[in-house]
Amino acid sequence: MTFLLAGHRGLKKTCPENTILAFEEAVKNGCSVIETDLHISSDGEVVICHDIDTNRVFGQDYVVTKTPYKGILSELRTLQPPHLPIPTLKQVLEWTLKTNESRSEPIKLMLDIKADNDPKRIVDLILQNLEAVGGIEYWKDKIIYGLWGAAYYDERIAQFEVLNISVDVLTSKRVANQIKEKGGRLDCVSVIVVANGLAYMVDEILEFCEREKVRLWFWTVNSKEDLELAVSKYGSRKIDGQPLLEGVVTDDPATLLSPAKPALTFGYKMRLFLKTRVYLFILFLYRRNIGLRPLLTALRKVGFL
């Protein structure tokens, strides 16, 4: 395998997501990258949580950015056993540092910087945490800084690998241009995997990556069939002598690493066709700035996102 596996919020298939246990189990199951999500609490702690509110995972309804970590968020426990606390970035860095002591291939962290963060403040706090745990120099080749928009690009993060997370390659093109206007660069793009079901979208992704010298990730890849489709379309391509396909984000690394042979059956192709139609509808709304929150909430509940 020439590409990396990133545990999506850890091993969320079997563990409470975005917890130290989920990260440990992702590593045990073959991941060398941990994908995780960052918000700033009201008392200035960088906390590890995907949603802006805590209800889905913890069963109590707090808006993370409006709630202090100390005394409230720190006391929450996941609904899913074994009922674990919400970690801070510092705690995750400490876990990564300790885990790397016994590994020949160090664990990397893929940080998904959520759009409710203040762009400058989140960089300030990330750098402060990195300096406090191991020092900036240690983390230079172990942090993948994931941003959704160019507003979150800061020249200080150029020392790390910079990744655009995207549902739409047209948005990635715009983000890349805006970052270049700031004097910066984009190293990678992470595209929703269902885009591989559209031939014209594959062509756009390839054209963008090859023109901008950008390497490629896909999220979220949970079946051998999805992986086979990605590898068949991008696996032979290179960017400056390196594989174009850098890695995939997954909830289920064990399935992707299993020896089972994928079969792109009629049933799989039909499901992919239906998913691409939903995806195209989402893009139609997204590109017209039509509110997507209710739709995205529903799609997450049924497992589409």
HELIX and SHEET records of a PDB file:
HELIX    1   1 ILE A   20  LYS A   28  1                                   9    
HELIX    2   2 ASN A   55  PHE A   58  1                                   4    
HELIX    3   3 VAL A   64  LYS A   66  5                                   3    
HELIX    4   4 LEU A   73  GLU A   75  5                                   3    
HELIX    5   5 LEU A   89  ASN A  100  1                                  12    
HELIX    6   6 PRO A  119  ALA A  132  1                                  14    
HELIX    7   7 ILE A  136  TRP A  139  1                                   4    
HELIX    8   8 ALA A  150  TYR A  152  5                                   3    
HELIX    9   9 GLU A  155  GLN A  159  5                                   5    
HELIX   10  10 VAL A  169  GLU A  181  1                                  13    
HELIX   11  11 VAL A  193  GLY A  197  5                                   5    
HELIX   12  12 ALA A  199  GLU A  212  1                                  14    
HELIX   13  13 LYS A  224  TYR A  234  1                                  11    
HELIX   14  14 PRO A  253  LEU A  257  1                                   5    
HELIX   15  15 PHE A  266  TYR A  286  1                                  21    
HELIX   16  16 ARG A  293  LYS A  301  1                                   9    
SHEET    1   A 9 VAL A  46  ILE A  48  0                                        
SHEET    2   A 9 VAL A  33  ILE A  40 -1                                        
SHEET    3   A 9 LEU A   4  HIS A   8  1                                        
SHEET    4   A 9 LEU A 245  THR A 250  1                                        
SHEET    5   A 9 ARG A 215  TRP A 219  1                                        
SHEET    6   A 9 CYS A 188  ILE A 192  1                                        
SHEET    7   A 9 GLU A 161  SER A 166  1                                        
SHEET    8   A 9 ILE A 143  LEU A 147  1                                        
SHEET    9   A 9 LYS A 108  ILE A 113  1                                        
SHEET    1   B 2 LYS A 238  ILE A 239  0                                        
SHEET    2   B 2 GLN A 242  PRO A 243 -1                                        
END                                                                             
